[in-house]
Amino acid sequence: MSFKIKELENEDDWIFFTDLDFQSFITTIQDANQFSEEELRQKYKEFEESDSLNPRDSHHKIFIIWDNNTTRAGLVWLCNREPFWRFKEQHVWVYNLHIIPQYRNQGLARKLMLKAEEWCVEQGLNVLALHAIDDNLPVRELYESLNYKLVETHKESCFYEKRL
Ligand SMILES: CC(C)(COP(=O)(O)OP(=O)(O)OC[C@H]1O[C@@H](n2cnc3c(N)ncnc32)[C@H](O)[C@@H]1OP(=O)(O)O)[C@@H](O)C(=O)NCCC(=O)NCCS
């Protein structure tokens, strides 16, 4: 299979983005399987409304990984972000990383995270940071294998940072 990473370009890409953002949101809900799809969508809507983030803003960048130029397999959502809280420098924040189930365990998330590092350098920055839920072992293993350091924990949240 041949995989290619491209920037998000059109409205179909945005639909894919929103769908995977919702899927990743579900991974952050405790006991998500106790809720119906409708309830989860309502929670997602409330979360979105409580948040002033605009991924269409120019500080944001979304890369989609394609299988053979025909199928979207996953994405990474990045932001060139001001210092906040314990992250005291301008940095790249990873808002979402998601590979659709049928494409997992083929190294695609690793490729996207390496692309994120490239984009970070292009932005003139040398720090990437992100948040993971403590029981999301696949993603934590991935970040740790890429030398992200756990810099803070709070309840079920783990905050990681990598200096290039
Ligand atoms: C986490 C996720 C992005 C990994 O994507 P992936 O393409 O399958 O990951 P890769 O194939 O690139 O794996 C890279 C490394 O991640 C780790 N990893 C991935 N899946 C794993 C699993 N199920 N268990 C343990 N480690 C895992 C391993 O270290 C792996 O390296 P290895 O193959 O040398 O062992 C994917 O499972 C996913 O999209 N999950 C749902 C969304 C999500 O939880 N996103 C997190 C932020 S909200």
The ligand as an SDF file (V2000), in Angstrom:
LIG
                    3D

 48 50  0  0  0  0  0  0  0  0999 V2000
   -3.4600    5.6190   18.9590 C   0  0  0  0  0  0  0  0  0  0  0  0
   -3.5230    5.5170   17.4360 C   0  0  0  0  0  0  0  0  0  0  0  0
   -3.4580    6.9200   16.8370 C   0  0  0  0  0  0  0  0  0  0  0  0
   -2.3220    4.6930   16.9490 C   0  0  0  0  0  0  0  0  0  0  0  0
   -2.3630    4.6710   15.5220 O   0  0  0  0  0  0  0  0  0  0  0  0
   -1.6050    3.5430   14.6790 P   0  0  0  0  0  0  0  0  0  0  0  0
   -1.4750    4.0430   13.2770 O   0  0  0  0  0  0  0  0  0  0  0  0
   -2.2610    2.2520   14.8780 O   0  0  0  0  0  0  0  0  0  0  0  0
   -0.1730    3.5240   15.3790 O   0  0  0  0  0  0  0  0  0  0  0  0
    1.1770    3.0440   14.6960 P   0  0  0  0  0  0  0  0  0  0  0  0
    0.9110    1.8260   13.8660 O   0  0  0  0  0  0  0  0  0  0  0  0
    1.8500    4.1990   14.0480 O   0  0  0  0  0  0  0  0  0  0  0  0
    1.9880    2.5700   15.9800 O   0  0  0  0  0  0  0  0  0  0  0  0
    3.0980    3.2760   16.4270 C   0  0  0  0  0  0  0  0  0  0  0  0
    3.4080    2.8630   17.8640 C   0  0  0  0  0  0  0  0  0  0  0  0
    2.3050    3.1780   18.7110 O   0  0  0  0  0  0  0  0  0  0  0  0
    2.1900    2.2050   19.7500 C   0  0  0  0  0  0  0  0  0  0  0  0
    0.9200    1.5010   19.5840 N   0  0  0  0  0  0  0  0  0  0  0  0
    0.0250    1.6440   18.5810 C   0  0  0  0  0  0  0  0  0  0  0  0
   -1.0600    0.8550   18.8080 N   0  0  0  0  0  0  0  0  0  0  0  0
   -0.8260    0.2230   19.9800 C   0  0  0  0  0  0  0  0  0  0  0  0
   -1.5880   -0.6810   20.7720 C   0  0  0  0  0  0  0  0  0  0  0  0
   -2.8060   -1.1030   20.3880 N   0  0  0  0  0  0  0  0  0  0  0  0
   -1.0640   -1.0930   21.9470 N   0  0  0  0  0  0  0  0  0  0  0  0
    0.1440   -0.6540   22.3670 C   0  0  0  0  0  0  0  0  0  0  0  0
    0.9210    0.2100   21.6560 N   0  0  0  0  0  0  0  0  0  0  0  0
    0.4300    0.6490   20.4840 C   0  0  0  0  0  0  0  0  0  0  0  0
    3.3710    1.2820   19.5780 C   0  0  0  0  0  0  0  0  0  0  0  0
    4.4600    1.8370   20.2930 O   0  0  0  0  0  0  0  0  0  0  0  0
    3.6410    1.3840   18.0830 C   0  0  0  0  0  0  0  0  0  0  0  0
    4.9630    1.0710   17.7460 O   0  0  0  0  0  0  0  0  0  0  0  0
    5.3450   -0.4350   17.2680 P   0  0  0  0  0  0  0  0  0  0  0  0
    4.4480   -0.7110   16.1000 O   0  0  0  0  0  0  0  0  0  0  0  0
    6.7780   -0.3120   16.9060 O   0  0  0  0  0  0  0  0  0  0  0  0
    5.0450   -1.3040   18.4330 O   0  0  0  0  0  0  0  0  0  0  0  0
   -4.8330    4.7880   16.9980 C   0  0  0  0  0  0  0  0  0  0  0  0
   -4.9650    3.6090   17.7650 O   0  0  0  0  0  0  0  0  0  0  0  0
   -6.0830    5.6230   17.1280 C   0  0  0  0  0  0  0  0  0  0  0  0
   -6.4280    6.3810   16.2190 O   0  0  0  0  0  0  0  0  0  0  0  0
   -6.7900    5.4940   18.2650 N   0  0  0  0  0  0  0  0  0  0  0  0
   -8.0460    6.2110   18.4700 C   0  0  0  0  0  0  0  0  0  0  0  0
   -7.8550    7.7130   18.5770 C   0  0  0  0  0  0  0  0  0  0  0  0
   -7.0850    8.1240   19.7760 C   0  0  0  0  0  0  0  0  0  0  0  0
   -7.1470    7.5310   20.8320 O   0  0  0  0  0  0  0  0  0  0  0  0
   -6.3240    9.2100   19.5940 N   0  0  0  0  0  0  0  0  0  0  0  0
   -5.5340    9.7460   20.6880 C   0  0  0  0  0  0  0  0  0  0  0  0
   -5.6350   11.1630   20.9290 C   0  0  0  0  0  0  0  0  0  0  0  0
   -7.2480   11.7790   21.1200 S   0  0  0  0  0  0  0  0  0  0  0  0
  1  2  1  0
  2  3  1  0
  2  4  1  0
  2 36  1  0
  4  5  1  0
  5  6  1  0
  6  7  2  0
  6  8  1  0
  6  9  1  0
  9 10  1  0
 10 11  2  0
 10 12  1  0
 10 13  1  0
 13 14  1  0
 14 15  1  0
 15 16  1  0
 15 30  1  0
 16 17  1  0
 17 18  1  0
 17 28  1  0
 18 19  1  0
 18 27  1  0
 19 20  2  0
 20 21  1  0
 21 22  1  0
 21 27  2  0
 22 23  1  0
 22 24  2  0
 24 25  1  0
 25 26  2  0
 26 27  1  0
 28 29  1  0
 28 30  1  0
 30 31  1  0
 31 32  1  0
 32 33  2  0
 32 34  1  0
 32 35  1  0
 36 37  1  0
 36 38  1  0
 38 39  2  0
 38 40  1  0
 40 41  1  0
 41 42  1  0
 42 43  1  0
 43 44  2  0
 43 45  1  0
 45 46  1  0
 46 47  1  0
 47 48  1  0
M  END
$$$$
